[in-house]
Amino acid sequence: MTMTTTVLNDHIDAARIEHRPAARDSDTGWAASLVLEAPHDSLRELIRRGTSGLCLSALYGLAIGARQGGTALLVHTTGVPLGLALVTLAGAPSLFVFLSMCRAPIDGRVLAGAMVRGIASAGVVLAGLAPAAALFVVSSETPQAAKLAVLLGLLLGGGIALVRTTWDVLRAAARGPLAAFAAGLAIGFALFTMAVGIRVFGAVLPILGGAS
């Protein structure tokens, strides 16, 4: 009886260890912790990641607003994360519907995780580009040159985030019965998101001709 109980307890302990979420590397940096994939993240952790990414992207807005100064600092500081959030909100529902139509094994939580990691990736990249953006924007002799510098930064930060999100979706969609169709939809989503991003940032950032 004692031996049977011991074996049963061993099986229970092994099952607990097997289903226990993997602990994150204690050496992982703060920025890396925002963008690394973590399937067991709670809703609170996803919100933390997304919020951190948006706050980091605001640093890029602050940098590009330095050319005009004054209220333009506030407008651009809020405009960059606002644009990033609007692009995400515009693309996520349509992507979820189309992937569901082709029976891709992607639920709302998986899609939300991919989107949040995309926002965090964009925030980290844009924050890193902020000092260079401020230098180019302030020192540019013409508004066109400053606009070009801003666009290049947004394309780089947004492009990295978009590639990351699309890749996450493609990996999950590849396990579905209509993998080729799902892959085509994911690529179409990437092109659609790029077009929406250009329109949104052009509308919310005065330096790109948007409303001040």
C-alpha positions, 0 to 999 in steps of 0.5 A: 500500500505504501509503495502504491501511494509513493508511485501515485504521488510520483506520477502526480508530481511529474504531471504537475512539472510537465504542465507547469508554465516554463519560467522565464530566463532570469537573465532576460533583459527588460526589452527582450521580455516584452517581445519574446513569445510566452504562450502562458502569459496572462491577460494582465501580462499581455496588457503590460506588454502592449502598454509598455510598447506604446509608451516606448513608441511615444519617445519617438513621437517626442523626438520628431516633435522637437522640430516644431516644439511647443504643442507639437511635442505633445501632439507627436508624443501622443500621435505615434502610440495612437497611430500604432494602436489604431493600426492594430485595432483596424487589422486584428478583427479582420485578420481573425475573421478571415483566418477563422474562415479558412479554419486556421487553429488560431484563437483570440488569445494567440492572435492577441499575443501576436499583436501585443508582441508586434506592438512591443517590437515596434515600441522597442525599435522606435525608442531606439531610433528616437535619438537619431530621429531627433538629430535628423529632424532638428538639423534638416534644412527642409521640411521634406527632408525631416518628413523623409527621416520620420517616414523611414523611422516609422517604416523600420519600426512598423515593418519589423513589428509587422514582419514579427506579427505576420510570421507568428500568424503564419506559423500558427496557420500552417497547422490548419487544413487550409494552410496555403490559403491562410498564408495568402491571407496573412500576406494580404493582411501585411499589405493591408496593414501597411496601407492603413499605417501610412494613412493613419500616421499621415493623419495624426502626425502634423510633421507628415501633413496631418491635423495639428 
